[in-house]
């Protein structure tokens, strides 16, 4: 792991996003709360939050961080059709939380897939990326795309 012991603990925040695409009927069934495994969105949201807290156990060489806030939104979008997933993670530490935000989005998408795979196996998890980071040596960064 990189030695961050000489860095000051500062406020750090990162936001990541991604999408999961599916057939309109699958989206409708999930939205109506009729999926065979139960509450798809609630379970996926909780899984994403839990995953962010476990990032250092999942990704080699990530520092364990004292996370102060994890916000995860899963929004339906008929134009996709599917869901847009966004995670914002905040800490006060010596290193950033980009990996925690990306992990939260990834695991929420995987859980959504698992919860709805009885309805459709052709769902696609796409475009997971960092949107913004705040704090640290590089300051405020926003994805130009």
SULLINFEN-V216120 format. One line per field, one symbol per residue. psi: psi as a letter, one per 40 degrees, with the letter a starting at -180 (. if undefined). A space follows every 50 residues. Layout:
BEGIN
psi->???
END
This chain:
BEGIN
psi->ihhedeiihihiiihiiiihiiiddddddddefeideagddddddddddd ddeedeedhhehihighdhhhhhhhihdddiaihhhhhhiihaeiifddd dddddddddddddddedddheeihhifhihdiihiadebhhihe.
END
